Amino acid sequence: MEIFGIPSQALFGQLLIGLINGSFYALLSLGLAVIFGLLNIINFTHGAQYMLGAFVAYLGLQKLGMNYWVALVVTPIVVGATGVLIERTMLKQLYKLDHLYGLLLTFGLALIIQGLFRHEFGSSGMPYPVPDVFKGAINTGFMFLPKYRAWVIVASLVVCLATWYVIERTKLGAYLRAATENPSLVQSFGINVPRMITLTYGFGVALAALAGVMAAPIYQVNPTMGADLIIVVFAVVVIGGMGSIMGAIVTGFGLGLIEGLTKVFYPEASSTVIFVIMAIVLLIKPAGLFGTQK
């Protein structure tokens, strides 16, 4: 069976790859949006923290026998704690300065982290096993859907929507959003705003680490995995709107699908289509699709 002259199996296969990529785009851009929305910091360390998530899971398996499910819980906590340390010792010094200083600091940290891991582990990928429960594939009638990839798509969507709900529909989220507009007023209600900012940064970093654990069985574990992805993720955030939670989720999944379709109909443009879309969106709506002009 063919659709627009393309074999249906090839088309649905690329759409699946697009959804998987979109899952990671959404998770990573969500973490960036949360951090930028509250801290006004463009966190260039995000790619390195995604890589750290994969490495903590890998080393936990090799050294401690930590299985995938334990890694899925422990790794975001461990890497999120390193994010808390970075925020408390470095980033908090820059909040009153221009955004450029935060960008330069996080970019430098990303290079240091990546360099240390490349020196220790080299640049070749190391395999991470798929959990036994997700081995094999489901026959959908028109394609074979690998169980692990289906799990990644569903889990990413659940985490993204749960994060959106907490930030947009709960009292905690209301405090977070209020703290971005008027921190002194929120502080007057007895809320520890600096602690809230620290934990928010740690949560954004934990989302990157969670994405790293889920990516390890698909893309393997290597020190450059974050550097290869972070530029695309920044483009996703810009298109969706800096600091927009729903923009990060919708744009992440949507651009993953567009990228997958481009690989079918015009493969030569698949590596640049997201940046072309970013240029068009910025020309039409500089604040992004879901962003608001301040």
C-alpha positions in Angstrom: 0.0 0.0 0.0 1.2 3.5 -0.9 0.3 6.9 0.4 1.3 9.9 -1.9 3.5 7.4 -3.8 5.4 6.5 -0.6 5.2 2.9 0.8 3.0 3.1 3.9 5.5 1.2 6.0 8.2 3.7 5.3 5.9 6.6 5.9 4.6 5.3 9.3 8.2 4.3 10.2 9.4 7.9 9.8 6.4 9.3 11.6 7.3 7.0 14.5 10.9 8.2 14.5 9.5 11.8 14.4 7.3 11.1 17.4 10.2 9.6 19.3 12.5 12.6 18.5 9.5 14.9 19.3 9.2 13.2 22.7 12.8 14.2 23.6 12.4 17.6 22.1 9.3 18.2 24.2 10.9 17.0 27.5 14.1 18.9 27.0 12.4 22.1 25.8 9.9 21.8 28.7 12.8 21.8 31.2 14.3 24.9 29.4 11.0 26.7 29.4 10.5 26.1 33.1 14.0 27.4 33.9 13.8 30.4 31.7 10.2 31.2 32.8 11.2 31.6 36.4 14.9 32.3 36.4 15.3 34.2 33.1 18.4 32.1 32.5 19.1 30.5 29.1 20.4 27.2 30.4 23.0 26.0 27.9 24.1 23.3 30.3 20.8 21.5 29.6 22.3 19.3 26.9 25.2 18.2 29.2 22.6 17.5 32.0 20.7 15.3 29.5 23.9 13.5 28.8 24.6 13.2 32.6 21.2 11.5 33.0 22.2 8.8 30.5 25.6 8.3 32.1 24.3 8.1 35.7 21.9 5.3 34.5 24.7 3.6 32.6 27.2 3.8 35.4 24.6 2.8 37.9 23.9 -0.4 35.9 27.6 -1.2 35.4 28.8 -0.4 38.9 25.8 -1.0 41.2 23.5 -3.2 39.1 20.9 -0.5 39.1 18.1 -1.5 36.7 16.2 0.8 34.3 13.3 1.3 36.6 15.4 2.3 39.6 17.5 4.6 37.3 14.3 6.2 36.1 13.6 7.4 39.6 17.1 7.8 41.1 18.9 9.5 38.1 16.6 12.7 38.0 17.1 13.1 41.7 20.9 12.8 41.5 21.3 15.0 38.5 18.7 17.5 39.8 20.7 17.8 43.0 23.8 18.8 40.9 21.6 21.4 39.3 20.6 22.7 42.7 24.3 23.0 43.6 25.0 24.9 40.4 22.2 27.3 41.0 23.2 27.9 44.6 26.9 28.4 44.0 27.0 30.1 40.6 23.7 31.1 38.9 22.3 33.0 41.9 25.2 35.5 41.5 24.0 36.5 38.0 20.2 37.1 38.4 20.6 40.9 38.5 23.0 41.0 35.5 22.3 40.8 31.8 21.0 37.4 30.4 24.3 37.1 28.5 26.2 36.3 31.6 24.0 33.4 32.5 24.2 32.1 28.9 28.0 32.3 28.9 28.3 30.6 32.3 26.1 27.7 31.4 27.7 27.3 28.0 31.1 27.1 29.7 29.8 24.6 32.2 28.5 22.5 29.3 31.9 22.4 27.6 33.6 21.5 30.9 31.2 18.6 31.7 31.3 17.3 28.1 35.1 17.6 28.0 35.6 15.7 31.2 33.3 12.8 30.1 34.9 12.6 26.6 38.3 12.4 28.2 37.2 9.6 30.5 34.9 7.6 28.2 35.9 8.6 24.7 33.4 9.6 22.0 32.0 6.2 21.0 28.6 5.1 22.1 28.0 2.6 24.8 24.9 0.4 24.7 22.3 0.4 27.4 19.8 -2.5 27.4 16.1 -2.2 26.8 14.1 -3.4 29.8 12.9 -7.0 29.4 9.2 -5.9 29.6 9.6 -3.7 26.5 11.6 -6.1 24.3 9.9 -7.0 21.0 7.3 -5.1 19.0 3.6 -4.9 18.5 2.1 -5.7 15.1 -0.4 -2.8 14.4 -1.4 -4.2 11.0 0.5 -1.6 9.0 3.8 -1.6 10.8 5.7 -3.2 13.7 5.8 -0.8 16.7 8.7 -1.4 19.1 7.3 -1.6 22.6 10.1 0.5 24.1 9.5 3.3 21.7 5.8 3.3 22.4 6.6 3.5 26.1 8.9 6.5 25.5 6.2 8.4 23.6 3.5 7.7 26.2 5.8 8.4 29.2 7.0 11.7 27.7 3.5 12.9 27.0 2.3 12.0 30.5 5.3 13.8 32.2 4.8 16.9 29.9 1.1 17.2 30.6 1.5 16.6 34.4 4.1 19.4 34.5 1.8 21.7 32.5 -1.0 20.9 34.9 1.0 21.6 38.1 2.3 24.9 36.7 -0.9 26.2 35.2 -3.6 24.7 37.3 -2.4 24.4 40.9 -1.6 26.7 43.8 2.1 25.8 43.6 2.1 26.8 39.9 0.4 30.1 40.7 3.1 30.9 43.3 5.8 30.0 40.7 4.2 32.2 38.0 3.7 35.1 40.5 7.3 34.8 41.6 8.4 35.6 38.1 6.4 38.8 38.0 6.7 40.1 41.6 9.0 38.1 43.9 8.9 40.6 46.7 5.1 40.3 46.9 5.2 36.5 46.9 7.9 36.7 49.6 5.6 38.9 51.8 3.1 35.9 51.9 5.8 33.9 53.8 7.0 31.9 50.8 10.7 31.3 50.5 11.2 32.6 46.9 15.0 31.8 46.7 14.3 28.2 47.7 11.5 28.0 45.2 13.8 29.3 42.5 16.5 26.7 43.4 14.0 23.8 43.4 12.6 25.0 40.1 16.0 24.9 38.5 16.6 21.5 40.0 13.3 20.3 38.6 14.1 21.6 35.1 17.5 19.8 35.3 15.7 16.6 36.5 13.5 16.6 33.4 16.7 16.7 31.2 18.1 13.8 33.2 14.9 11.8 32.8 15.0 12.3 29.1 18.6 11.1 29.2 17.7 7.8 30.9 14.8 7.2 28.4 17.1 8.0 25.5 19.9 5.7 26.5 18.5 2.4 25.1 17.6 4.1 21.8 20.6 6.4 21.0 23.3 4.7 23.2 25.3 6.6 25.8 28.1 9.0 24.7 29.5 12.3 25.9 28.3 14.2 22.8 24.7 13.1 22.8 23.6 16.4 24.5 25.6 18.6 22.2 24.1 17.0 19.1 20.6 17.8 20.4 20.7 21.0 22.3 20.8 23.4 19.4 17.6 21.8 17.9 15.9 22.0 21.3 16.7 25.7 21.6 15.1 26.2 18.2 12.0 24.3 19.5 11.9 26.6 22.5 12.2 29.8 20.4 9.4 28.6 18.0 7.1 27.7 20.9 7.8 30.9 22.8 10.5 31.4 25.5 9.1 30.3 28.9 5.8 28.9 27.4 5.1 25.5 28.9 2.4 24.5 26.4 4.4 26.0 23.6 7.3 23.7 24.5 5.1 20.6 24.6 3.1 21.2 21.4 6.1 22.5 19.4 8.3 19.6 20.5 6.0 16.9 19.4 4.8 18.8 16.3 8.3 19.6 15.0 9.4 16.0 15.6 6.5 14.9 13.3 7.4 17.6 10.7 11.0 16.4 10.7 9.9 12.8 10.2 7.7 13.7 7.3 10.5 15.8 5.7 12.8 12.8 5.8 10.2 11.0 3.7 9.3 13.7 1.1 12.5 15.8 1.0 15.3 14.1 2.9 17.9 16.7 2.0 16.0 19.3 4.1 15.4 17.1 7.2 18.4 18.5 9.1 17.4 22.2 8.5 13.6 22.2 8.4 13.3 23.1 12.1 15.6 26.1 11.6 13.7 27.3 8.5 10.5 27.1 10.5 12.2 29.1 13.3 13.2 31.8 10.9 9.7 32.1 9.5 8.1 32.1 12.9 10.4 34.8 14.2 9.7 37.0 11.2 5.9 36.7 11.7 5.7 36.4 15.5 9.0 37.3 17.3 7.7 36.1 20.6 7.0 32.6 19.3 3.8 30.7 18.6 2.7 30.5 22.2 4.8 33.4 23.6 3.6 36.8 24.6 5.5 40.0 23.8 6.7 41.8 26.9 
